[in-house]
Amino acid sequence: MYFPVPTDSEVLAKEFFIQTYVHPDTQVVLACTFRIAGVCINLALAQPNKSDNFGIYRPRGIIFQDTHLEKRIEFIWPFHTNEAIIYTRVGTNKGRPPQWNGWKE
């Protein structure tokens, strides 16, 4: 599991997204990207050639920061790491996710 480092502040929304990466010749699924409520997770099903492109490998946790509050998800892996993914919330999306615009209810 790899967690990409956010490049900017995030608006965490109600969403679920999945994308698969399939080898064009063999049609074997090599990896999947999941985005759940704005949090991105890359799951590699084999050792990637350039793992830095996937994010931090098995971080110690995810930290959600708001102006007055901080929440953490801590992971327990069979090895120790100090790296964490930090999301800084700048707003919320209480309605439908933006990608739903134009779709019938």
C-alpha positions as CSV (number, residue, x, y, z in Angstrom):
1,M,0.0,0.0,0.0
2,Y,1.3,3.4,-1.0
3,F,-0.2,6.7,0.1
4,P,0.5,9.7,-2.2
5,V,1.4,12.9,-0.4
6,P,-1.2,15.7,-1.0
7,T,0.3,18.6,-2.9
8,D,-2.2,21.1,-1.6
9,S,-5.0,21.5,1.0
10,E,-7.8,19.1,0.4
11,V,-11.6,19.4,0.4
12,L,-12.6,16.0,1.7
13,A,-15.8,14.9,0.1
14,K,-18.3,12.0,0.1
15,E,-16.9,9.9,-2.7
16,F,-15.6,6.5,-3.6
17,F,-13.4,6.1,-6.7
18,I,-11.5,3.1,-8.0
19,Q,-9.2,2.9,-11.0
20,T,-7.3,-0.2,-12.2
21,Y,-4.0,-0.3,-14.1
22,V,-4.0,-3.2,-16.5
23,H,-1.0,-4.4,-18.5
24,P,-1.9,-3.8,-22.2
25,D,-0.6,-7.1,-23.5
26,T,-1.3,-9.6,-20.8
27,Q,-4.5,-7.9,-19.4
28,V,-3.2,-8.6,-15.8
29,V,-4.2,-6.0,-13.2
30,L,-1.0,-4.5,-11.9
31,A,-2.3,-1.9,-9.4
32,C,-5.4,-0.1,-8.2
33,T,-6.0,3.4,-7.0
34,F,-8.8,4.0,-4.4
35,R,-10.0,7.4,-3.3
36,I,-12.3,7.3,-0.3
37,A,-13.7,10.6,1.0
38,G,-10.7,12.4,-0.7
39,V,-8.1,10.1,0.8
40,C,-6.0,8.4,-2.0
41,I,-4.6,4.9,-1.6
42,N,-2.5,3.1,-4.2
43,L,-2.4,-0.7,-4.0
44,A,0.4,-2.3,-6.0
45,L,-0.2,-6.0,-6.8
46,A,3.5,-6.4,-7.7
47,Q,6.7,-4.5,-7.0
48,P,6.4,-1.2,-9.0
49,N,9.4,-0.2,-11.2
50,K,9.3,3.4,-9.8
51,S,7.7,3.1,-6.3
52,D,8.3,6.9,-5.7
53,N,5.5,7.6,-8.2
54,F,3.0,5.7,-6.0
55,G,3.6,7.7,-2.8
56,I,4.9,6.7,0.7
57,Y,5.1,3.0,1.2
58,R,3.2,1.9,4.3
59,P,3.3,5.2,6.3
60,R,2.9,5.2,10.0
61,G,-0.5,6.9,9.7
62,I,-2.7,9.5,8.2
63,I,-3.2,12.8,10.0
64,F,-6.3,15.0,9.3
65,Q,-5.8,18.6,10.4
66,D,-8.4,21.3,10.7
67,T,-8.1,24.8,12.2
68,H,-9.1,23.6,15.7
69,L,-9.0,19.8,15.5
70,E,-6.6,17.0,14.6
71,K,-7.6,13.3,14.0
72,R,-5.2,10.4,13.3
73,I,-5.3,7.0,11.9
74,E,-2.3,5.0,13.0
75,F,-1.1,1.8,11.2
76,I,0.8,-1.1,12.6
77,W,3.2,-2.6,10.1
78,P,5.9,-5.3,10.7
79,F,8.5,-2.5,10.6
80,H,8.8,1.0,12.0
81,T,8.5,4.2,10.0
82,N,8.2,7.9,11.0
83,E,6.6,9.1,7.7
84,A,2.9,10.1,7.9
85,I,0.5,11.5,5.3
86,I,-1.0,14.9,6.4
87,Y,-4.3,16.2,5.0
88,T,-5.2,19.8,5.8
89,R,-8.9,20.4,5.4
90,V,-10.0,23.7,4.0
91,G,-13.6,23.0,3.5
92,T,-16.2,20.3,3.1
93,N,-18.6,19.2,0.4
94,K,-22.0,18.5,2.2
95,G,-23.8,18.0,-1.1
96,R,-23.1,15.7,-4.0
97,P,-19.5,15.2,-5.1
98,P,-18.5,17.6,-7.9
99,Q,-18.1,14.8,-10.4
100,W,-21.8,13.9,-10.0
101,N,-23.0,17.2,-11.6
102,G,-25.1,16.5,-14.6
103,W,-26.1,13.0,-13.5
104,K,-29.7,12.2,-12.8
105,E,-30.6,11.5,-9.2
